[in-house]
Amino acid sequence: MVEITEEGASAHIDKMAKKYLGVDKYPYGQPGEVRVLYKIKPEHTQVMG
């Protein structure tokens, strides 16, 4: 794991909502919820094909 942060997490879910739901703001957020981003670094990858 590289980083766990709340910074930018709300903006990130809004960006994903725009991409996948076609709306500007994530519509399923609940009052008081805390969003967290987990940034990870892969140790290895595998390719098939």
CHARMM internal coordinates of N, CA and C (Angstrom, degrees):
IC EDIT
DIST 1 N 1 CA 1.4390
DIST 1 CA 1 C 1.5160
ANGL 1 N 1 CA 1 C 108.68
DIST 1 C 2 N 1.3120
ANGL 1 CA 1 C 2 N 116.53
DIHE 1 N 1 CA 1 C 2 N 140.59
DIST 2 N 2 CA 1.4546
ANGL 1 C 2 N 2 CA 120.94
DIHE 1 CA 1 C 2 N 2 CA -178.55
DIST 2 CA 2 C 1.5260
ANGL 2 N 2 CA 2 C 110.97
DIHE 1 C 2 N 2 CA 2 C -101.92
DIST 2 C 3 N 1.3564
ANGL 2 CA 2 C 3 N 117.01
DIHE 2 N 2 CA 2 C 3 N -44.58
DIST 3 N 3 CA 1.4669
ANGL 2 C 3 N 3 CA 119.16
DIHE 2 CA 2 C 3 N 3 CA -175.44
DIST 3 CA 3 C 1.5283
ANGL 3 N 3 CA 3 C 110.62
DIHE 2 C 3 N 3 CA 3 C -158.51
DIST 3 C 4 N 1.3238
ANGL 3 CA 3 C 4 N 115.56
DIHE 3 N 3 CA 3 C 4 N 144.76
DIST 4 N 4 CA 1.4549
ANGL 3 C 4 N 4 CA 122.85
DIHE 3 CA 3 C 4 N 4 CA 170.35
DIST 4 CA 4 C 1.5213
ANGL 4 N 4 CA 4 C 105.60
DIHE 3 C 4 N 4 CA 4 C -123.99
DIST 4 C 5 N 1.3345
ANGL 4 CA 4 C 5 N 116.94
DIHE 4 N 4 CA 4 C 5 N 123.48
DIST 5 N 5 CA 1.4515
ANGL 4 C 5 N 5 CA 120.05
DIHE 4 CA 4 C 5 N 5 CA -176.38
DIST 5 CA 5 C 1.5222
ANGL 5 N 5 CA 5 C 111.51
DIHE 4 C 5 N 5 CA 5 C -149.77
DIST 5 C 6 N 1.3162
ANGL 5 CA 5 C 6 N 115.80
DIHE 5 N 5 CA 5 C 6 N 151.68
DIST 6 N 6 CA 1.4612
ANGL 5 C 6 N 6 CA 121.53
DIHE 5 CA 5 C 6 N 6 CA 172.37
DIST 6 CA 6 C 1.5271
ANGL 6 N 6 CA 6 C 110.22
DIHE 5 C 6 N 6 CA 6 C -91.76
DIST 6 C 7 N 1.3257
ANGL 6 CA 6 C 7 N 116.37
DIHE 6 N 6 CA 6 C 7 N -19.66
DIST 7 N 7 CA 1.4622
ANGL 6 C 7 N 7 CA 121.81
DIHE 6 CA 6 C 7 N 7 CA -176.67
DIST 7 CA 7 C 1.5250
ANGL 7 N 7 CA 7 C 110.99
DIHE 6 C 7 N 7 CA 7 C -63.51
DIST 7 C 8 N 1.3216
ANGL 7 CA 7 C 8 N 116.41
DIHE 7 N 7 CA 7 C 8 N 123.06
DIST 8 N 8 CA 1.4500
ANGL 7 C 8 N 8 CA 121.52
DIHE 7 CA 7 C 8 N 8 CA 178.51
DIST 8 CA 8 C 1.5170
ANGL 8 N 8 CA 8 C 115.13
DIHE 7 C 8 N 8 CA 8 C 83.59
DIST 8 C 9 N 1.3332
ANGL 8 CA 8 C 9 N 117.84
DIHE 8 N 8 CA 8 C 9 N -3.15
DIST 9 N 9 CA 1.4615
ANGL 8 C 9 N 9 CA 120.55
DIHE 8 CA 8 C 9 N 9 CA -176.13
DIST 9 CA 9 C 1.5308
ANGL 9 N 9 CA 9 C 112.05
DIHE 8 C 9 N 9 CA 9 C -67.51
DIST 9 C 10 N 1.3262
ANGL 9 CA 9 C 10 N 117.73
DIHE 9 N 9 CA 9 C 10 N -40.06
DIST 10 N 10 CA 1.4666
ANGL 9 C 10 N 10 CA 120.35
DIHE 9 CA 9 C 10 N 10 CA 179.18
DIST 10 CA 10 C 1.5238
ANGL 10 N 10 CA 10 C 110.77
DIHE 9 C 10 N 10 CA 10 C -66.84
DIST 10 C 11 N 1.3215
ANGL 10 CA 10 C 11 N 117.10
DIHE 10 N 10 CA 10 C 11 N -41.35
DIST 11 N 11 CA 1.4632
ANGL 10 C 11 N 11 CA 120.88
DIHE 10 CA 10 C 11 N 11 CA 177.64
DIST 11 CA 11 C 1.5245
ANGL 11 N 11 CA 11 C 110.34
DIHE 10 C 11 N 11 CA 11 C -63.44
DIST 11 C 12 N 1.3268
ANGL 11 CA 11 C 12 N 116.88
DIHE 11 N 11 CA 11 C 12 N -37.11
DIST 12 N 12 CA 1.4601
ANGL 11 C 12 N 12 CA 121.30
DIHE 11 CA 11 C 12 N 12 CA -179.71
DIST 12 CA 12 C 1.5317
ANGL 12 N 12 CA 12 C 111.47
DIHE 11 C 12 N 12 CA 12 C -64.67
DIST 12 C 13 N 1.3414
ANGL 12 CA 12 C 13 N 117.67
DIHE 12 N 12 CA 12 C 13 N -45.70
DIST 13 N 13 CA 1.4618
ANGL 12 C 13 N 13 CA 119.69
DIHE 12 CA 12 C 13 N 13 CA -179.85
DIST 13 CA 13 C 1.5251
ANGL 13 N 13 CA 13 C 110.64
DIHE 12 C 13 N 13 CA 13 C -67.00
DIST 13 C 14 N 1.3395
ANGL 13 CA 13 C 14 N 117.45
DIHE 13 N 13 CA 13 C 14 N -32.63
DIST 14 N 14 CA 1.4665
ANGL 13 C 14 N 14 CA 120.21
DIHE 13 CA 13 C 14 N 14 CA 175.47
DIST 14 CA 14 C 1.5266
ANGL 14 N 14 CA 14 C 110.73
DIHE 13 C 14 N 14 CA 14 C -65.78
DIST 14 C 15 N 1.3220
ANGL 14 CA 14 C 15 N 116.89
DIHE 14 N 14 CA 14 C 15 N -38.81
DIST 15 N 15 CA 1.4651
ANGL 14 C 15 N 15 CA 121.18
DIHE 14 CA 14 C 15 N 15 CA 177.66
DIST 15 CA 15 C 1.5326
ANGL 15 N 15 CA 15 C 110.92
DIHE 14 C 15 N 15 CA 15 C -64.93
DIST 15 C 16 N 1.3357
ANGL 15 CA 15 C 16 N 116.01
DIHE 15 N 15 CA 15 C 16 N -41.13
DIST 16 N 16 CA 1.4576
ANGL 15 C 16 N 16 CA 120.10
DIHE 15 CA 15 C 16 N 16 CA 177.78
DIST 16 CA 16 C 1.5325
ANGL 16 N 16 CA 16 C 111.18
DIHE 15 C 16 N 16 CA 16 C -66.33
DIST 16 C 17 N 1.3340
ANGL 16 CA 16 C 17 N 116.81
DIHE 16 N 16 CA 16 C 17 N -38.12
DIST 17 N 17 CA 1.4653
ANGL 16 C 17 N 17 CA 121.08
DIHE 16 CA 16 C 17 N 17 CA 178.04
DIST 17 CA 17 C 1.5252
ANGL 17 N 17 CA 17 C 110.05
DIHE 16 C 17 N 17 CA 17 C -63.23
DIST 17 C 18 N 1.3293
ANGL 17 CA 17 C 18 N 116.86
DIHE 17 N 17 CA 17 C 18 N -38.83
DIST 18 N 18 CA 1.4697
ANGL 17 C 18 N 18 CA 120.70
DIHE 17 CA 17 C 18 N 18 CA 177.84
DIST 18 CA 18 C 1.5246
ANGL 18 N 18 CA 18 C 109.99
DIHE 17 C 18 N 18 CA 18 C -62.90
DIST 18 C 19 N 1.3098
ANGL 18 CA 18 C 19 N 116.31
DIHE 18 N 18 CA 18 C 19 N -44.89
DIST 19 N 19 CA 1.4597
ANGL 18 C 19 N 19 CA 121.27
DIHE 18 CA 18 C 19 N 19 CA -177.16
DIST 19 CA 19 C 1.5249
ANGL 19 N 19 CA 19 C 112.18
DIHE 18 C 19 N 19 CA 19 C -68.19
DIST 19 C 20 N 1.3262
ANGL 19 CA 19 C 20 N 117.45
DIHE 19 N 19 CA 19 C 20 N -47.12
DIST 20 N 20 CA 1.4599
ANGL 19 C 20 N 20 CA 121.05
DIHE 19 CA 19 C 20 N 20 CA -170.87
DIST 20 CA 20 C 1.5335
ANGL 20 N 20 CA 20 C 115.14
DIHE 19 C 20 N 20 CA 20 C -98.64
DIST 20 C 21 N 1.3355
ANGL 20 CA 20 C 21 N 117.03
DIHE 20 N 20 CA 20 C 21 N -24.05
DIST 21 N 21 CA 1.4662
ANGL 20 C 21 N 21 CA 119.89
DIHE 20 CA 20 C 21 N 21 CA -177.96
DIST 21 CA 21 C 1.5236
ANGL 21 N 21 CA 21 C 113.06
DIHE 20 C 21 N 21 CA 21 C -112.73
DIST 21 C 22 N 1.3556
ANGL 21 CA 21 C 22 N 116.23
DIHE 21 N 21 CA 21 C 22 N -13.45
DIST 22 N 22 CA 1.4590
ANGL 21 C 22 N 22 CA 119.92
DIHE 21 CA 21 C 22 N 22 CA -179.89
DIST 22 CA 22 C 1.5195
ANGL 22 N 22 CA 22 C 113.91
DIHE 21 C 22 N 22 CA 22 C 73.99
DIST 22 C 23 N 1.3291
ANGL 22 CA 22 C 23 N 117.82
DIHE 22 N 22 CA 22 C 23 N 22.60
DIST 23 N 23 CA 1.4634
ANGL 22 C 23 N 23 CA 122.20
DIHE 22 CA 22 C 23 N 23 CA 178.05
DIST 23 CA 23 C 1.5291
ANGL 23 N 23 CA 23 C 109.18
DIHE 22 C 23 N 23 CA 23 C -121.01
DIST 23 C 24 N 1.3428
ANGL 23 CA 23 C 24 N 116.18
DIHE 23 N 23 CA 23 C 24 N 154.96
DIST 24 N 24 CA 1.4642
ANGL 23 C 24 N 24 CA 120.25
DIHE 23 CA 23 C 24 N 24 CA -176.69
DIST 24 CA 24 C 1.5254
ANGL 24 N 24 CA 24 C 113.78
DIHE 23 C 24 N 24 CA 24 C -77.02
DIST 24 C 25 N 1.3169
ANGL 24 CA 24 C 25 N 117.01
DIHE 24 N 24 CA 24 C 25 N -28.57
DIST 25 N 25 CA 1.4628
ANGL 24 C 25 N 25 CA 120.88
DIHE 24 CA 24 C 25 N 25 CA -177.26
DIST 25 CA 25 C 1.5283
ANGL 25 N 25 CA 25 C 109.34
DIHE 24 C 25 N 25 CA 25 C -129.45
DIST 25 C 26 N 1.3168
ANGL 25 CA 25 C 26 N 116.58
DIHE 25 N 25 CA 25 C 26 N 139.17
DIST 26 N 26 CA 1.4611
ANGL 25 C 26 N 26 CA 122.16
DIHE 25 CA 25 C 26 N 26 CA 178.87
DIST 26 CA 26 C 1.5292
ANGL 26 N 26 CA 26 C 109.48
DIHE 25 C 26 N 26 CA 26 C -57.52
DIST 26 C 27 N 1.3250
ANGL 26 CA 26 C 27 N 117.95
DIHE 26 N 26 CA 26 C 27 N 119.36
DIST 27 N 27 CA 1.4579
ANGL 26 C 27 N 27 CA 120.40
DIHE 26 CA 26 C 27 N 27 CA -171.18
DIST 27 CA 27 C 1.5366
ANGL 27 N 27 CA 27 C 115.78
DIHE 26 C 27 N 27 CA 27 C -84.90
DIST 27 C 28 N 1.3158
ANGL 27 CA 27 C 28 N 119.00
DIHE 27 N 27 CA 27 C 28 N -6.61
DIST 28 N 28 CA 1.4612
ANGL 27 C 28 N 28 CA 120.49
DIHE 27 CA 27 C 28 N 28 CA -173.12
DIST 28 CA 28 C 1.5245
ANGL 28 N 28 CA 28 C 113.97
DIHE 27 C 28 N 28 CA 28 C -108.05
DIST 28 C 29 N 1.3212
ANGL 28 CA 28 C 29 N 117.19
DIHE 28 N 28 CA 28 C 29 N 13.31
DIST 29 N 29 CA 1.4550
ANGL 28 C 29 N 29 CA 120.39
DIHE 28 CA 28 C 29 N 29 CA 178.88
DIST 29 CA 29 C 1.5136
ANGL 29 N 29 CA 29 C 111.83
DIHE 28 C 29 N 29 CA 29 C -67.68
DIST 29 C 30 N 1.3222
ANGL 29 CA 29 C 30 N 116.41
DIHE 29 N 29 CA 29 C 30 N 146.43
DIST 30 N 30 CA 1.4607
ANGL 29 C 30 N 30 CA 122.78
DIHE 29 CA 29 C 30 N 30 CA -179.97
DIST 30 CA 30 C 1.5262
ANGL 30 N 30 CA 30 C 109.50
DIHE 29 C 30 N 30 CA 30 C -111.78
DIST 30 C 31 N 1.3290
ANGL 30 CA 30 C 31 N 117.48
DIHE 30 N 30 CA 30 C 31 N 146.36
DIST 31 N 31 CA 1.4686
ANGL 30 C 31 N 31 CA 120.00
DIHE 30 CA 30 C 31 N 31 CA 177.63
DIST 31 CA 31 C 1.5223
ANGL 31 N 31 CA 31 C 111.10
DIHE 30 C 31 N 31 CA 31 C -56.94
DIST 31 C 32 N 1.3167
ANGL 31 CA 31 C 32 N 115.79
DIHE 31 N 31 CA 31 C 32 N 134.49
DIST 32 N 32 CA 1.4517
ANGL 31 C 32 N 32 CA 121.28
DIHE 31 CA 31 C 32 N 32 CA 176.89
DIST 32 CA 32 C 1.5174
ANGL 32 N 32 CA 32 C 115.95
DIHE 31 C 32 N 32 CA 32 C 83.56
DIST 32 C 33 N 1.3359
ANGL 32 CA 32 C 33 N 118.07
DIHE 32 N 32 CA 32 C 33 N -6.08
DIST 33 N 33 CA 1.4604
ANGL 32 C 33 N 33 CA 118.37
DIHE 32 CA 32 C 33 N 33 CA -179.36
DIST 33 CA 33 C 1.5281
ANGL 33 N 33 CA 33 C 110.40
DIHE 32 C 33 N 33 CA 33 C -71.20
DIST 33 C 34 N 1.3085
ANGL 33 CA 33 C 34 N 115.85
DIHE 33 N 33 CA 33 C 34 N 151.67
DIST 34 N 34 CA 1.4569
ANGL 33 C 34 N 34 CA 122.41
DIHE 33 CA 33 C 34 N 34 CA 179.33
DIST 34 CA 34 C 1.5227
ANGL 34 N 34 CA 34 C 107.80
DIHE 33 C 34 N 34 CA 34 C -116.68
DIST 34 C 35 N 1.3093
ANGL 34 CA 34 C 35 N 116.68
DIHE 34 N 34 CA 34 C 35 N 126.01
DIST 35 N 35 CA 1.4627
ANGL 34 C 35 N 35 CA 121.42
DIHE 34 CA 34 C 35 N 35 CA 178.47
DIST 35 CA 35 C 1.5206
ANGL 35 N 35 CA 35 C 109.03
DIHE 34 C 35 N 35 CA 35 C -97.84
DIST 35 C 36 N 1.3155
ANGL 35 CA 35 C 36 N 115.83
DIHE 35 N 35 CA 35 C 36 N 141.11
DIST 36 N 36 CA 1.4599
ANGL 35 C 36 N 36 CA 121.92
DIHE 35 CA 35 C 36 N 36 CA -177.47
DIST 36 CA 36 C 1.5189
ANGL 36 N 36 CA 36 C 108.74
DIHE 35 C 36 N 36 CA 36 C -131.95
DIST 36 C 37 N 1.3237
ANGL 36 CA 36 C 37 N 116.43
DIHE 36 N 36 CA 36 C 37 N 138.73
DIST 37 N 37 CA 1.4663
ANGL 36 C 37 N 37 CA 122.07
DIHE 36 CA 36 C 37 N 37 CA 173.08
DIST 37 CA 37 C 1.5272
ANGL 37 N 37 CA 37 C 108.73
DIHE 36 C 37 N 37 CA 37 C -102.91
DIST 37 C 38 N 1.3141
ANGL 37 CA 37 C 38 N 115.91
DIHE 37 N 37 CA 37 C 38 N 130.67
DIST 38 N 38 CA 1.4560
ANGL 37 C 38 N 38 CA 121.78
DIHE 37 CA 37 C 38 N 38 CA 172.68
DIST 38 CA 38 C 1.5167
ANGL 38 N 38 CA 38 C 107.12
DIHE 37 C 38 N 38 CA 38 C -106.73
DIST 38 C 39 N 1.3107
ANGL 38 CA 38 C 39 N 116.74
DIHE 38 N 38 CA 38 C 39 N 114.00
DIST 39 N 39 CA 1.4590
ANGL 38 C 39 N 39 CA 121.11
DIHE 38 CA 38 C 39 N 39 CA 177.83
DIST 39 CA 39 C 1.5207
ANGL 39 N 39 CA 39 C 107.58
DIHE 38 C 39 N 39 CA 39 C -100.46
DIST 39 C 40 N 1.3266
ANGL 39 CA 39 C 40 N 115.65
DIHE 39 N 39 CA 39 C 40 N 122.83
DIST 40 N 40 CA 1.4634
ANGL 39 C 40 N 40 CA 120.19
DIHE 39 CA 39 C 40 N 40 CA -175.89
DIST 40 CA 40 C 1.5201
ANGL 40 N 40 CA 40 C 110.63
DIHE 39 C 40 N 40 CA 40 C -120.70
DIST 40 C 41 N 1.3008
ANGL 40 CA 40 C 41 N 115.17
DIHE 40 N 40 CA 40 C 41 N 156.02
DIST 41 N 41 CA 1.4573
ANGL 40 C 41 N 41 CA 121.82
DIHE 40 CA 40 C 41 N 41 CA 176.34
DIST 41 CA 41 C 1.5235
ANGL 41 N 41 CA 41 C 107.49
DIHE 40 C 41 N 41 CA 41 C -116.84
DIST 41 C 42 N 1.3333
ANGL 41 CA 41 C 42 N 117.63
DIHE 41 N 41 CA 41 C 42 N 117.62
DIST 42 N 42 CA 1.4666
ANGL 41 C 42 N 42 CA 119.19
DIHE 41 CA 41 C 42 N 42 CA -179.72
DIST 42 CA 42 C 1.5251
ANGL 42 N 42 CA 42 C 110.78
DIHE 41 C 42 N 42 CA 42 C -65.68
DIST 42 C 43 N 1.3087
ANGL 42 CA 42 C 43 N 115.35
DIHE 42 N 42 CA 42 C 43 N 143.80
DIST 43 N 43 CA 1.4738
ANGL 42 C 43 N 43 CA 120.62
DIHE 42 CA 42 C 43 N 43 CA 177.38
DIST 43 CA 43 C 1.5215
ANGL 43 N 43 CA 43 C 110.58
DIHE 42 C 43 N 43 CA 43 C -85.94
DIST 43 C 44 N 1.3374
ANGL 43 CA 43 C 44 N 117.73
DIHE 43 N 43 CA 43 C 44 N -30.80
DIST 44 N 44 CA 1.4576
ANGL 43 C 44 N 44 CA 120.92
DIHE 43 CA 43 C 44 N 44 CA 176.49
DIST 44 CA 44 C 1.5245
ANGL 44 N 44 CA 44 C 108.72
DIHE 43 C 44 N 44 CA 44 C -160.25
DIST 44 C 45 N 1.3003
ANGL 44 CA 44 C 45 N 116.26
DIHE 44 N 44 CA 44 C 45 N 164.10
DIST 45 N 45 CA 1.4605
ANGL 44 C 45 N 45 CA 121.77
DIHE 44 CA 44 C 45 N 45 CA 176.97
DIST 45 CA 45 C 1.5275
ANGL 45 N 45 CA 45 C 108.22
DIHE 44 C 45 N 45 CA 45 C -130.35
DIST 45 C 46 N 1.3255
ANGL 45 CA 45 C 46 N 114.77
DIHE 45 N 45 CA 45 C 46 N 163.16
DIST 46 N 46 CA 1.4575
ANGL 45 C 46 N 46 CA 119.88
DIHE 45 CA 45 C 46 N 46 CA 179.02
DIST 46 CA 46 C 1.5165
ANGL 46 N 46 CA 46 C 107.67
DIHE 45 C 46 N 46 CA 46 C -136.70
DIST 46 C 47 N 1.3145
ANGL 46 CA 46 C 47 N 116.94
DIHE 46 N 46 CA 46 C 47 N 137.45
DIST 47 N 47 CA 1.4526
ANGL 46 C 47 N 47 CA 122.48
DIHE 46 CA 46 C 47 N 47 CA 179.98
DIST 47 CA 47 C 1.5160
ANGL 47 N 47 CA 47 C 108.99
DIHE 46 C 47 N 47 CA 47 C -121.91
DIST 47 C 48 N 1.3246
ANGL 47 CA 47 C 48 N 115.37
DIHE 47 N 47 CA 47 C 48 N 135.54
DIST 48 N 48 CA 1.4708
ANGL 47 C 48 N 48 CA 120.29
DIHE 47 CA 47 C 48 N 48 CA 175.99
DIST 48 CA 48 C 1.5144
ANGL 48 N 48 CA 48 C 107.69
DIHE 47 C 48 N 48 CA 48 C -120.22
DIST 48 C 49 N 1.2996
ANGL 48 CA 48 C 49 N 116.35
DIHE 48 N 48 CA 48 C 49 N 146.20
DIST 49 N 49 CA 1.4659
ANGL 48 C 49 N 49 CA 119.71
DIHE 48 CA 48 C 49 N 49 CA 174.52
DIST 49 CA 49 C 1.4249
ANGL 49 N 49 CA 49 C 112.10
DIHE 48 C 49 N 49 CA 49 C 110.45
END
COOR INIT
IC SEED 1 N 1 CA 1 C
IC BUILD
